[in-house]
Amino acid sequence: MKDNGNDTSDSTGSRRRRTPRSPQKLIQPVSAPRPRSRHARNPLVLVLNFILTALLVIALGVGGIVYWGKSAYESPGPLTAATTVLIPPGSNLDDIAGLLEDGKVITNRWIFEAAAKVYRTTGEMKAGEYAFAPGVTMAQVMDEIVAGRSIQRTMTIPEGVTSAQVVDKLTADAFLMGTIDSIPPEGSLLPETYNFTRGTPRRQLLDRMEKAQTKLLAEAWAGREPGLPLESSRDLVILASIVEKETGKPEERPMVAAVFINRLKKGMKLQSDPTIIYGLFGGASWKQARTILKTDLTRPNPYNTYQIKGLPPGPIGNPGKDSIEAVAHPAKTDALYFVADGSGGHVFSSSLDEHNRNVARWRQIEQNRANAPDDDETQSVQPATPAN
């Protein structure tokens, strides 16, 4: 049968009427039905989708926090003026971060602590006193503390001072800590300039001085000139302490040492004024500096080298490197005497007659300076003046 577009037939051959379509609908494509997934409504899929989405959000959040923290860690800090921060020994990461935040050096202690853990510097930060410039970054602060670039302070121990003086100097320094329970043996400390950081224990600095002196003496004794009338390195330091007290001019020390060495070889008494003063007042002799009295020359005193032969029983101070080297390598001379020359130095002589003339000139200089005759009760006894 002819198809006119309005009728259709079913499988039985019967005909049924169909609703006519408009021309516009006829030309529009017919959408195929969307296939429905069997898993679209599966609960497991929904849970996995949620978890993945949450992880993505968390990762983006963490990344943002890390970026912000790293930026803050490397950006200029809040410090507006140079300052110092003292990190005491034994401080942990939390202590250090708190000190830096309290001192307005860093903006956020938590960022600083997190960076220390990330970069694994927690156990590498060192105690000390640190100086920070305005605007210093947390990264720079961390680098300074890990490297231990703390402020270096100095202490100079003058040559010839007694051990009691050294202890007094250490005790008076406000940048050191701790106490010193006992005074080291005389002559056991090396006068020198020492670097230290704030908070260094006083005992630790004293130990450094002792080790330095021990090393120097061992080297000087091992390299000494042959034939010296000294039995041990202790004898060397005893004589060096006397040389140290006799002259303040480094260039004269080998000559002064030679005079005493020559006198020891000849069995002559050393006759050194500084030994008398030390015998009278011990380690506090520097507090009792005065003119030697005639009665002091004859007063019993184990350090009175006008009365005893040879070296005194111990050093009379802590000699420096120059005096120790001068005794180990004395000048080549036959001089047995020396006396002040009025210009801060000394004049040396090999004979008693020449020495007495030099002494007379020195006394005249003293008399002229004082514009008065010598007091009969006192005597300006010069080193190495032979006994009557």
C-alpha positions in Angstrom: 0.0 0.0 0.0 1.1 3.5 -0.8 2.6 5.4 2.1 1.3 8.9 2.3 3.2 9.7 5.6 0.0 9.6 7.7 -0.6 5.9 8.1 1.5 3.0 9.4 0.9 -0.7 9.7 1.7 -3.0 12.6 2.9 -6.6 12.4 -0.7 -7.9 11.9 -1.1 -5.7 8.9 -3.7 -3.5 10.5 -3.3 0.2 10.0 -3.3 2.9 12.7 -3.4 6.7 12.4 -0.1 8.7 13.3 -0.1 12.3 14.3 1.4 14.4 11.5 4.7 16.3 12.3 5.4 19.9 11.5 7.9 20.7 8.8 10.3 22.2 11.4 10.3 19.1 13.6 10.8 16.9 10.6 14.1 18.5 9.8 15.4 18.4 13.4 17.7 15.4 14.3 16.4 13.1 16.9 18.8 12.6 20.0 19.8 9.2 20.8 19.0 8.2 24.3 22.1 8.6 26.8 23.4 5.3 27.9 23.1 4.9 31.7 26.3 3.7 33.5 25.8 0.8 35.8 28.4 2.3 38.2 27.1 5.9 38.2 25.3 5.4 41.5 27.8 3.1 43.1 28.5 4.3 46.7 32.2 3.3 46.5 32.7 5.5 43.4 31.1 8.4 45.2 33.4 8.0 48.3 36.5 7.8 46.1 35.5 10.9 44.2 35.0 12.8 47.5 38.4 11.6 48.8 40.2 12.6 45.7 38.6 16.0 45.7 39.4 16.5 49.4 43.1 15.5 48.8 43.3 17.9 45.9 42.0 20.7 48.1 44.3 19.8 50.9 47.4 19.7 48.6 46.5 23.1 47.2 46.1 24.4 50.8 49.4 22.9 51.9 51.2 24.2 48.9 49.8 27.6 49.6 51.0 27.5 53.2 54.4 26.3 52.2 54.7 29.0 49.7 53.6 31.6 52.2 56.0 30.2 54.9 59.0 30.1 52.6 58.3 33.6 51.4 58.1 34.8 55.1 61.2 32.9 55.9 63.2 34.6 53.2 61.7 38.1 53.4 63.1 41.0 55.5 62.2 40.7 59.2 60.7 43.3 61.6 64.0 44.5 63.1 64.4 48.3 62.7 67.6 48.8 64.5 70.7 46.7 65.1 70.4 44.5 68.2 72.1 41.6 70.0 70.6 38.4 71.3 72.2 36.1 73.8 71.5 32.4 73.4 72.5 30.7 76.7 74.2 27.3 76.6 71.7 24.4 76.6 69.0 26.3 74.8 66.7 24.2 72.7 64.9 25.1 69.5 61.8 26.4 71.3 64.0 28.6 73.6 65.9 30.1 70.7 62.8 30.8 68.6 61.2 32.5 71.6 64.3 34.7 72.3 64.4 35.8 68.6 60.7 36.6 68.5 60.8 38.4 71.8 63.7 40.4 70.5 61.7 41.4 67.4 64.3 39.7 65.2 61.9 37.3 63.5 58.2 37.7 62.8 56.9 34.2 63.5 58.6 31.6 65.8 56.5 28.8 64.3 57.9 29.4 60.8 61.4 29.5 62.2 61.0 26.3 64.1 59.4 24.6 61.0 62.3 25.7 58.9 64.8 24.3 61.4 63.1 20.9 61.2 62.8 21.0 57.4 66.4 21.9 56.9 67.5 19.7 59.8 69.4 22.4 61.7 67.6 21.8 65.0 70.7 20.3 66.7 73.3 22.5 64.9 72.4 25.8 66.4 75.1 27.2 68.8 74.9 29.2 72.0 76.5 32.7 72.0 75.8 36.4 71.6 74.7 37.3 68.1 74.5 40.7 66.4 71.7 41.2 63.9 71.3 44.0 61.4 67.9 45.8 60.7 65.7 43.8 58.3 67.6 40.6 58.7 65.7 37.6 57.3 64.9 34.4 59.2 67.1 32.5 56.7 70.0 34.8 57.6 69.4 34.5 61.3 69.4 30.7 61.0 72.6 30.7 59.0 74.3 32.9 61.6 73.3 30.7 64.6 74.1 27.4 62.8 77.5 28.8 61.8 78.2 30.0 65.3 79.2 33.5 64.2 78.7 35.0 67.6 80.3 38.2 68.8 83.9 37.7 69.7 85.2 39.6 72.8 88.8 39.9 73.9 90.7 39.9 77.1 94.4 40.9 77.3 96.5 39.5 80.2 99.6 41.7 80.5 103.0 40.0 80.9 104.3 39.7 84.4 101.0 39.8 86.3 100.4 37.3 89.1 97.9 34.5 89.0 95.8 36.4 91.6 95.6 39.4 89.2 94.5 37.2 86.4 91.7 35.7 88.6 90.6 39.2 89.6 90.5 40.3 86.0 88.4 37.3 85.0 86.1 37.8 88.0 85.5 41.4 87.1 84.5 40.7 83.5 80.7 40.9 83.2 80.6 38.9 80.0 82.0 35.8 81.6 80.1 33.4 83.8 80.8 31.0 86.6 83.2 31.1 89.5 86.9 30.3 90.0 87.4 28.3 93.2 91.2 28.4 93.4 94.1 30.5 92.1 96.3 28.6 89.7 100.0 28.2 90.5 102.2 31.2 89.8 103.8 31.1 86.4 101.3 28.6 85.0 99.3 31.1 82.9 100.3 32.6 79.5 99.8 36.3 79.3 98.2 36.9 75.9 95.1 38.3 74.2 92.3 35.7 74.3 89.0 35.7 72.3 85.8 34.5 74.0 82.1 34.8 73.6 79.6 36.2 76.1 78.7 33.5 78.6 82.0 31.6 78.4 82.8 30.1 81.8 85.6 31.8 83.6 87.2 28.5 84.5 87.2 27.5 80.8 89.2 30.7 79.8 91.6 30.0 82.7 92.1 26.5 81.4 93.0 27.9 78.0 95.7 30.1 79.6 97.2 27.1 81.4 97.2 24.9 78.4 98.8 27.7 76.3 101.6 28.2 78.9 102.2 24.5 79.2 102.6 24.1 75.5 104.9 27.2 75.2 107.1 26.1 78.0 107.5 22.6 76.6 108.5 24.0 73.2 110.9 26.5 74.7 112.6 23.9 77.0 113.0 21.5 74.1 114.6 24.2 71.9 116.7 25.9 74.6 120.3 26.8 74.1 122.7 24.1 75.4 124.6 24.6 78.6 122.0 26.7 80.5 122.3 26.4 84.3 118.7 25.3 84.6 117.4 21.9 85.6 113.9 21.9 84.3 111.2 23.9 82.5 110.1 25.1 85.9 113.5 26.7 86.5 113.1 28.4 83.1 109.7 29.9 84.0 111.1 31.0 87.4 113.9 32.9 85.8 111.7 34.2 83.0 109.3 35.7 85.6 112.2 37.6 87.1 113.3 38.9 83.7 109.8 40.0 83.0 109.7 42.2 86.1 113.2 43.7 85.5 112.5 45.3 82.2 109.6 46.6 80.1 111.6 46.7 76.9 111.3 43.5 74.8 114.7 44.2 73.1 116.4 44.2 76.5 115.1 40.8 77.7 117.8 38.6 76.1 120.5 40.8 77.8 118.8 40.8 81.2 118.4 37.0 80.9 122.1 36.7 80.0 123.1 38.6 83.1 121.2 36.3 85.4 122.4 33.2 83.5 126.0 34.4 83.8 125.6 35.0 87.5 124.0 31.6 88.0 127.0 30.0 86.3 129.4 31.8 88.5 127.5 31.0 91.7 126.6 34.7 92.2 123.4 35.8 93.9 120.8 37.2 91.5 120.0 40.2 93.7 116.7 41.2 92.1 114.4 43.6 93.8 111.1 42.2 92.4 111.8 38.9 94.2 112.0 40.7 97.6 108.6 42.3 97.0 107.0 39.0 96.0 108.5 37.3 99.0 107.0 39.9 101.3 103.5 40.1 99.8 103.1 37.0 97.5 100.5 37.1 94.8 99.2 40.5 96.1 102.6 42.1 95.6 101.3 44.3 92.9 99.0 45.9 95.5 102.0 46.7 97.7 104.5 48.2 95.2 106.9 50.5 97.1 110.5 51.4 97.4 112.8 48.7 98.7 114.0 49.5 102.2 117.5 48.7 103.4 115.9 46.5 106.1 114.2 44.5 103.4 117.6 43.4 102.0 118.5 41.6 105.2 115.0 40.5 106.3 114.6 36.7 106.1 112.6 35.8 103.0 112.7 32.7 100.8 112.4 34.9 97.7 115.1 37.4 98.8 117.7 36.8 96.1 120.1 39.2 98.0 120.2 36.5 100.7 119.7 33.2 98.9 121.8 31.6 96.1 120.4 30.5 92.9 116.7 30.8 91.9 113.9 31.5 94.4 111.5 28.6 95.1 108.9 29.7 92.5 107.9 32.2 89.8 107.0 35.7 90.9 104.5 36.2 88.2 103.4 34.9 84.8 106.0 35.7 82.2 105.1 36.3 78.6 106.5 34.6 75.5 109.3 37.1 74.9 110.7 36.6 78.4 110.5 32.8 78.2 112.3 32.9 74.8 114.9 35.3 76.2 115.8 32.8 78.9 115.8 29.9 76.5 118.1 31.9 74.1 119.9 34.6 76.1 122.2 37.1 74.5 125.9 36.3 73.9 127.6 38.5 76.5 129.8 38.4 79.6 127.8 41.1 81.4 127.1 40.5 85.1 125.4 43.8 86.1 122.8 46.2 84.8 121.3 49.4 86.2 118.7 51.9 85.0 120.0 54.5 82.6 117.4 57.2 83.2 115.7 56.8 79.9 113.5 53.8 80.6 116.2 51.2 79.7 119.3 49.8 81.3 123.1 50.0 80.9 125.0 46.7 81.2 128.5 46.1 82.4 130.9 43.2 82.9 133.0 44.6 85.8 132.1 45.7 89.3 134.0 49.0 88.9 132.1 49.9 85.7 128.8 48.9 87.3 129.5 51.1 90.4 130.1 54.1 88.1 126.8 53.4 86.3 125.0 53.1 89.7 126.5 56.5 90.7 125.2 58.1 87.6 121.8 56.6 88.1 121.6 57.9 91.7 122.6 61.3 90.5 119.8 61.3 88.0 117.3 60.2 90.7 118.6 62.9 93.0 118.3 65.6 90.4 114.7 64.5 89.6 113.8 64.7 93.3 115.7 67.8 93.8 116.7 66.5 97.2 119.4 64.2 98.7 118.7 60.5 99.1 116.9 59.6 102.3 119.2 57.7 104.6 116.4 55.3 105.5 115.8 54.1 101.9 118.0 52.9 99.1 117.2 52.6 95.4 118.7 49.2 95.0 119.2 48.3 91.4 118.9 44.8 90.0 122.0 42.6 89.8 123.9 44.8 92.3 126.5 42.4 93.9 126.4 41.8 97.6 128.8 43.7 99.7 
